[in-house]
Amino acid sequence: MVKHHVLFLGSDESIYGSARELHEAFGMKSTIIAAGRPMTATRDSHIVDIKLVPGINDDPKFIEEMRKIGAEVKAAGQPTILVGSGDKYAALIAQHKAELAEFFVIPYIDYDRMIELNHKETFEPIAAEFGLAMPATKRITPADAERDVESEWGYPVILKSDNSVEWMDLFFPGHKKIYFINSHEELNEVIKLAYANGYTSTFTMQDMIPGDDSFERNLTAYIDQNGKVRVISMGHALIEDPGPQGRGNHMAIMPDYNEAIYDQYVKFLEGLNITGFVNFDLKFDTRDNTYKVFEMNIRLGRSNWWASLNGTNWMRALVDDYDDVAIPDMPVYANADKSKWKVWLAITPKLYKQYMRHNEATDFALKLIENGQYGYTYKYKNDWNIKRFLNYRRANQNFAKYYAKYFKA
């Protein structure tokens, strides 16, 4: 008998993956709160109940509505864990943690600590203290819009906002999630454009590590109430969204297993004295044979269900923790048995085959796909109906057009 339920904020693919995990693990139907029309992932689903609360993704509406919802949850007497999608909901929950804790279990760290670990300029010295390798970096500030900025490493370089919550609320022509800068002129043009359109925080400019999407890794862990890592799982990214707003979003992930990386990051995470989900983006640098970390996110990633496809159910880890279900051998190092690996896809096998870059990893993933060892977050047999099938087909048609338009060989 499950003691704790989960209430979700948001309606994206991350939330659907988590709701699916609860349904698979416990047969539990989830309630999600959405600020507007549900996104495709959760639309027309039978395993979620969706409550629309316009404006709940911003303060002061967020805390005003969460007080009301919290009072209802408390009156019902059902212990409930609060989980949000993306950086914005995670930040809102952490910001109001003290007040929300009256009604919910809050598996998030304090807001100031979250900002310290989320923001690259404060994360870097902490990571360095534990010996985590990082790309060479330079901080870009608003003052740099008034001067000429140089790259010390030549080009290309990566430019990314240090404040993802502020950045995602902006939109202007030329706005991108991540910039891949190819020249001195382009770098200065982007810096000036961003600050002229209202951005106030810093950017991180990083040396571009050689290699395509398939050199990247996704590392996710759950740290329990006692600050101990319960499970850690590493994924091998294969291909990403090529579009300006989606760049960095994985479209195919295969499991990976690296005991040395697991050891290093478990030591790091347990040294931080934190709790909840964390997610890292890494890339293998062939120049010195190291995995370099780009950033740390205090939340699950958008494509987190890839790990569940391969045996790591994040919601079971969360609920079991608060239900006081012991795990005899912690931490669990996921994906040790390569024969059981499955490829997670957000695109069709046909599209993957068309746009994959051939190397040992991507070719191995293709063999797994051809053997039927693959799956999708969205395509759940216990939540399949004609409307979801039509949504799924429409999404794949759009992805095909998107890759044709934006993909660069």
Secondary structure per residue as TSV (DSSP state, phi and psi in degrees):
chain	resnum	aa	ss	phi	psi
A	1	M	-	360.0	120.7
A	2	V	-	-75.1	129.4
A	3	K	-	-85.8	-39.0
A	4	H	-	-104.6	134.7
A	5	H	E	-98.3	172.5
A	6	V	E	-127.1	134.1
A	7	L	E	-111.1	128.1
A	8	F	E	-105.4	144.3
A	9	L	E	-113.5	120.0
A	10	G	-	113.1	166.0
A	11	S	-	-138.1	23.7
A	12	D	S	-87.4	-170.7
A	13	E	H	-65.5	-34.0
A	14	S	H	-59.5	-45.5
A	15	I	H	-67.5	-40.8
A	16	Y	H	-63.0	-40.5
A	17	G	H	-59.6	-41.7
A	18	S	H	-68.6	-40.7
A	19	A	H	-63.9	-39.0
A	20	R	H	-62.9	-40.6
A	21	E	H	-61.0	-42.6
A	22	L	H	-62.9	-40.3
A	23	H	H	-67.5	-41.6
A	24	E	H	-68.0	-38.8
A	25	A	H	-80.0	-40.6
A	26	F	H	-127.6	-0.6
A	27	G	-	67.4	24.4
A	28	M	-	-93.2	130.8
A	29	K	-	-86.0	137.3
A	30	S	E	-102.3	153.1
A	31	T	E	-107.7	131.6
A	32	I	E	-125.2	146.2
A	33	I	E	-106.2	125.6
A	34	A	E	-122.2	145.2
A	35	A	S	-81.3	-19.4
A	36	G	S	-155.1	-162.6
A	37	R	S	-53.3	129.6
A	38	P	-	-55.9	144.5
A	39	M	-	-72.5	166.9
A	40	T	T	-53.8	-38.8
A	41	A	T	-58.0	-38.9
A	42	T	T	-103.1	-7.2
A	43	R	T	-68.0	137.7
A	44	D	T	63.0	25.7
A	45	S	-	-89.3	146.1
A	46	H	S	-98.2	-4.2
A	47	I	S	-102.5	3.7
A	48	V	E	-133.3	145.2
A	49	D	E	-104.4	126.7
A	50	I	E	-107.5	127.3
A	51	K	E	-112.5	119.6
A	52	L	E	-87.0	125.3
A	53	V	-	-132.2	88.5
A	54	P	T	-54.1	132.9
A	55	G	T	85.1	1.0
A	56	I	T	-71.9	-10.2
A	57	N	T	-85.4	10.9
A	58	D	S	-142.8	149.9
A	59	D	T	-79.6	151.5
A	60	P	T	-85.1	-4.6
A	61	K	H	-59.3	-37.0
A	62	F	H	-55.9	-57.1
A	63	I	H	-72.1	-31.7
A	64	E	H	-60.6	-47.5
A	65	E	H	-73.6	-35.6
A	66	M	H	-68.4	-28.2
A	67	R	H	-62.8	-44.6
A	68	K	H	-65.0	-47.5
A	69	I	H	-64.0	-40.3
A	70	G	H	-62.9	-39.4
A	71	A	H	-63.2	-38.3
A	72	E	H	-66.4	-42.5
A	73	V	H	-63.9	-43.1
A	74	K	H	-64.5	-41.4
A	75	A	H	-65.1	-31.9
A	76	A	H	-73.0	-18.9
A	77	G	T	73.9	20.1
A	78	Q	-	-105.1	110.1
A	79	P	-	-55.0	126.5
A	80	T	E	-131.3	130.5
A	81	I	E	-92.9	134.3
A	82	L	E	-100.6	123.9
A	83	V	E	-130.9	130.6
A	84	G	E	-115.8	155.4
A	85	S	-	-91.4	145.4
A	86	G	H	68.8	175.3
A	87	D	H	-65.9	-35.7
A	88	K	H	-68.6	-49.5
A	89	Y	H	-66.2	-38.0
A	90	A	H	-59.2	-42.9
A	91	A	H	-67.2	-41.0
A	92	L	H	-63.8	-42.6
A	93	I	H	-63.0	-46.5
A	94	A	H	-64.3	-38.0
A	95	Q	H	-63.6	-32.8
A	96	H	T	-110.7	24.5
A	97	K	H	-54.9	-46.3
A	98	A	H	-60.3	-43.8
A	99	E	H	-74.1	-41.0
A	100	L	H	-67.4	-27.5
A	101	A	T	-63.8	-15.6
A	102	E	T	-67.3	-27.7
A	103	F	T	-111.9	-31.7
A	104	F	S	-127.3	161.5
A	105	V	B	-82.6	128.2
A	106	I	-	-112.8	101.7
A	107	P	-	-87.1	44.9
A	108	Y	S	-129.8	151.8
A	109	I	-	-78.1	171.6
A	110	D	-	-62.8	153.3
A	111	Y	H	-59.6	-45.7
A	112	D	H	-61.4	-39.2
A	113	R	H	-69.0	-37.9
A	114	M	H	-60.3	-46.7
A	115	I	H	-62.6	-40.2
A	116	E	H	-60.5	-40.0
A	117	L	H	-85.4	-28.9
A	118	N	H	-75.0	-37.9
A	119	H	S	-81.8	128.7
A	120	K	H	-61.0	-38.0
A	121	E	H	-68.6	-27.9
A	122	T	H	-92.9	-23.9
A	123	F	H	-71.2	-37.3
A	124	E	H	-55.0	-50.5
A	125	P	H	-65.9	-30.6
A	126	I	H	-67.6	-45.5
A	127	A	H	-61.9	-41.4
A	128	A	H	-63.2	-35.9
A	129	E	H	-59.6	-32.2
A	130	F	T	-97.7	7.2
A	131	G	T	78.4	19.9
A	132	L	-	-76.5	132.4
A	133	A	-	-76.8	141.0
A	134	M	-	-137.2	155.4
A	135	P	-	-67.1	154.7
A	136	A	-	-59.8	135.9
A	137	T	E	-133.6	160.3
A	138	K	E	-142.4	138.7
A	139	R	E	-88.6	135.6
A	140	I	E	-110.6	126.8
A	141	T	-	-115.8	168.8
A	142	P	G	-55.5	-29.8
A	143	A	G	-64.4	-24.3
A	144	D	G	-70.8	-14.8
A	145	A	G	-68.4	-17.3
A	146	E	G	-100.6	3.1
A	147	R	S	-135.5	177.4
A	148	D	-	-93.9	120.4
A	149	V	-	-100.4	134.9
A	150	E	-	-112.6	148.8
A	151	S	-	-93.7	130.4
A	152	E	T	-79.0	-11.6
A	153	W	T	-115.0	7.7
A	154	G	-	80.0	-159.2
A	155	Y	S	-133.0	152.6
A	156	P	-	-81.1	161.0
A	157	V	E	-132.6	163.4
A	158	I	E	-104.0	138.8
A	159	L	E	-127.0	125.4
A	160	K	E	-143.6	141.9
A	161	S	E	-60.8	140.6
A	162	D	S	-85.2	-12.2
A	163	N	-	-125.2	87.5
A	164	S	H	-67.0	-29.1
A	165	V	H	-66.0	-47.6
A	166	E	H	-65.6	-42.1
A	167	W	H	-64.3	-39.1
A	168	M	H	-71.7	-16.8
A	169	D	T	-85.0	-8.5
A	170	L	-	-94.6	150.8
A	171	F	-	-152.0	131.7
A	172	F	-	-157.7	159.3
A	173	P	T	-56.1	127.6
A	174	G	T	94.6	-3.2
A	175	H	-	-69.1	128.6
A	176	K	-	-136.4	156.1
A	177	K	S	-66.7	-46.1
A	178	I	S	-135.6	139.5
A	179	Y	E	-104.8	131.8
A	180	F	E	-108.2	103.0
A	181	I	E	-93.8	129.5
A	182	N	-	-109.7	-2.1
A	183	S	S	-157.4	162.2
A	184	H	H	-59.6	-42.5
A	185	E	H	-65.0	-43.2
A	186	E	H	-64.1	-40.4
A	187	L	H	-58.3	-50.5
A	188	N	H	-70.0	-32.1
A	189	E	H	-64.2	-44.0
A	190	V	H	-66.6	-43.1
A	191	I	H	-58.9	-48.9
A	192	K	H	-64.5	-39.9
A	193	L	H	-61.7	-45.8
A	194	A	H	-63.6	-47.8
A	195	Y	H	-72.9	-29.1
A	196	A	H	-70.2	-20.6
A	197	N	T	-104.3	21.5
A	198	G	T	103.5	-1.7
A	199	Y	-	-72.7	138.7
A	200	T	-	-122.2	-11.2
A	201	S	S	-94.2	-168.5
A	202	T	-	-96.3	163.0
A	203	F	E	-112.0	156.6
A	204	T	E	-108.5	125.1
A	205	M	E	-101.9	128.7
A	206	Q	E	-126.4	147.1
A	207	D	E	-56.3	132.7
A	208	M	-	-78.8	113.7
A	209	I	-	-72.1	131.3
A	210	P	S	-61.4	153.9
A	211	G	S	113.1	151.7
A	212	D	-	-83.0	-168.1
A	213	D	G	-56.9	-30.3
A	214	S	G	-75.5	0.5
A	215	F	G	-90.3	-2.3
A	216	E	E	-93.1	154.1
A	217	R	E	-131.2	153.2
A	218	N	E	-121.1	124.1
A	219	L	E	-121.2	123.6
A	220	T	E	-128.3	144.6
A	221	A	E	-145.3	155.6
A	222	Y	E	-117.9	125.1
A	223	I	E	-107.1	127.2
A	224	D	-	-80.5	-176.5
A	225	Q	T	-59.7	-24.6
A	226	N	T	-93.6	7.6
A	227	G	S	79.3	17.2
A	228	K	-	-105.9	137.2
A	229	V	E	-71.7	120.0
A	230	R	E	-83.2	-43.3
A	231	V	E	-151.3	144.6
A	232	I	E	-137.4	136.6
A	233	S	E	-138.8	135.3
A	234	M	E	-114.3	131.4
A	235	G	E	-115.2	147.9
A	236	H	E	-103.8	106.2
A	237	A	E	-65.6	143.8
A	238	L	E	-118.7	-38.5
A	239	I	E	-156.3	146.9
A	240	E	E	-120.0	167.8
A	241	D	-	-62.8	127.6
A	242	P	-	-89.4	-4.4
A	243	G	S	-80.9	163.5
A	244	P	T	-63.8	-35.1
A	245	Q	T	-91.8	-17.4
A	246	G	T	-106.4	-2.0
A	247	R	T	-56.8	131.0
A	248	G	T	101.6	-16.5
A	249	N	-	-80.9	124.7
A	250	H	E	-72.8	140.6
A	251	M	E	-114.0	-12.4
A	252	A	E	-154.6	132.2
A	253	I	E	-136.7	134.6
A	254	M	E	-113.1	146.2
A	255	P	E	-61.6	160.7
A	256	D	E	-143.1	161.2
A	257	Y	-	-142.0	122.6
A	258	N	-	-145.7	101.3
A	259	E	H	-63.3	-35.8
A	260	A	H	-64.8	-42.3
A	261	I	H	-66.2	-43.8
A	262	Y	H	-56.7	-48.3
A	263	D	H	-58.0	-46.6
A	264	Q	H	-63.8	-43.7
A	265	Y	H	-79.4	-29.0
A	266	V	H	-64.0	-43.9
A	267	K	H	-60.6	-42.6
A	268	F	H	-62.1	-51.2
A	269	L	H	-65.5	-41.2
A	270	E	H	-72.5	-21.0
A	271	G	H	-77.1	-16.2
A	272	L	H	-84.8	-18.0
A	273	N	T	58.5	56.2
A	274	I	-	-124.7	175.2
A	275	T	-	-140.1	159.7
A	276	G	E	104.2	-165.3
A	277	F	E	-90.3	142.9
A	278	V	E	-135.8	153.0
A	279	N	E	-143.2	133.4
A	280	F	E	-123.7	144.9
A	281	D	E	-105.0	125.6
A	282	L	E	-122.9	161.3
A	283	K	E	-143.6	136.9
A	284	F	E	-80.7	125.4
A	285	D	E	-102.3	109.4
A	286	T	T	-69.9	-13.7
A	287	R	T	-71.3	-30.2
A	288	D	T	-136.0	10.4
A	289	N	T	56.0	46.2
A	290	T	E	-126.7	154.1
A	291	Y	E	-92.8	116.8
A	292	K	E	-102.3	135.0
A	293	V	E	-93.6	134.1
A	294	F	E	-88.8	-43.5
A	295	E	E	-164.0	168.8
A	296	M	E	-125.3	128.9
A	297	N	E	-114.2	134.0
A	298	I	S	-93.2	65.4
A	299	R	S	-176.8	170.5
A	300	L	-	-76.4	151.9
A	301	G	-	-79.8	165.5
A	302	R	T	-58.8	-38.2
A	303	S	T	-103.1	31.1
A	304	N	T	-62.2	-19.8
A	305	W	H	-68.1	-12.4
A	306	W	H	-57.0	-36.3
A	307	A	H	-69.8	-36.8
A	308	S	H	-65.5	-38.3
A	309	L	H	-55.3	-29.5
A	310	N	T	-106.4	22.8
A	311	G	T	101.4	-2.8
A	312	T	-	-107.9	100.7
A	313	N	-	-92.6	104.9
A	314	W	H	-64.9	-36.4
A	315	M	H	-71.4	-32.2
A	316	R	H	-63.8	-41.9
A	317	A	H	-60.1	-42.7
A	318	L	H	-66.3	-52.3
A	319	V	H	-66.1	-42.4
A	320	D	H	-59.7	-37.2
A	321	D	H	-59.3	-52.1
A	322	Y	H	-78.8	-17.0
A	323	D	T	-87.3	3.4
A	324	D	T	62.5	36.4
A	325	V	-	-86.8	118.6
A	326	A	-	-78.8	147.0
A	327	I	-	-112.0	116.5
A	328	P	S	-58.9	-44.5
A	329	D	S	-116.6	89.6
A	330	M	-	-104.8	149.0
A	331	P	S	-79.5	156.4
A	332	V	E	-85.9	123.5
A	333	Y	E	-95.1	107.2
A	334	A	-	-75.9	157.0
A	335	N	-	75.5	25.2
A	336	A	-	-67.7	-30.7
A	337	D	-	-95.1	100.0
A	338	K	G	-64.4	-25.8
A	339	S	G	-67.4	-17.2
A	340	K	G	-100.7	3.9
A	341	W	-	-64.3	143.1
A	342	K	-	-131.5	146.9
A	343	V	E	-92.0	127.8
A	344	W	E	-88.0	134.6
A	345	L	E	-126.2	143.0
A	346	A	S	-109.0	-8.3
A	347	I	S	-122.0	170.1
A	348	T	-	-73.2	155.4
A	349	P	H	-54.3	-37.4
A	350	K	H	-61.8	-43.6
A	351	L	H	-68.8	-38.9
A	352	Y	H	-59.2	-48.5
A	353	K	H	-62.4	-35.0
A	354	Q	H	-70.1	-36.8
A	355	Y	H	-111.8	-1.8
A	356	M	-	-63.8	149.8
A	357	R	-	-99.1	123.5
A	358	H	-	-73.3	122.1
A	359	N	S	-156.8	-176.5
A	360	E	H	-59.5	-43.0
A	361	A	H	-70.1	-48.5
A	362	T	H	-67.8	-33.3
A	363	D	H	-69.5	-37.8
A	364	F	H	-64.5	-41.5
A	365	A	H	-61.5	-39.2
A	366	L	H	-62.4	-38.2
A	367	K	H	-63.8	-41.1
A	368	L	H	-61.0	-43.6
A	369	I	H	-62.2	-44.8
A	370	E	H	-64.2	-25.9
A	371	N	T	-86.6	3.0
A	372	G	T	83.1	11.0
A	373	Q	-	-93.3	71.2
A	374	Y	E	-155.9	167.8
A	375	G	E	-166.7	169.3
A	376	Y	-	-124.8	146.9
A	377	T	S	-58.5	-47.8
A	378	Y	S	-71.0	-34.6
A	379	K	-	-89.8	85.2
A	380	Y	-	-111.6	119.3
A	381	K	G	-61.5	-27.9
A	382	N	G	-85.4	4.3
A	383	D	G	-142.1	45.6
A	384	W	-	-115.3	129.3
A	385	N	-	-149.7	174.3
A	386	I	H	-62.4	-37.1
A	387	K	H	-66.4	-42.1
A	388	R	H	-69.0	-34.3
A	389	F	H	-61.5	-44.4
A	390	L	H	-65.8	-38.8
A	391	N	H	-60.8	-44.0
A	392	Y	H	-61.8	-45.4
A	393	R	H	-65.5	-41.6
A	394	R	H	-63.4	-41.5
A	395	A	H	-62.4	-41.4
A	396	N	H	-67.7	-34.9
A	397	Q	H	-65.0	-40.2
A	398	N	H	-67.1	-40.0
A	399	F	H	-61.6	-39.8
A	400	A	H	-61.1	-43.1
A	401	K	H	-66.1	-38.8
A	402	Y	H	-64.5	-46.6
A	403	Y	H	-65.2	-40.1
A	404	A	H	-61.1	-34.0
A	405	K	H	-80.8	-43.0
A	406	Y	H	-108.2	-20.8
A	407	F	-	-68.3	133.9
A	408	K	-	-118.3	123.7
A	409	A	-	-68.0	360.0
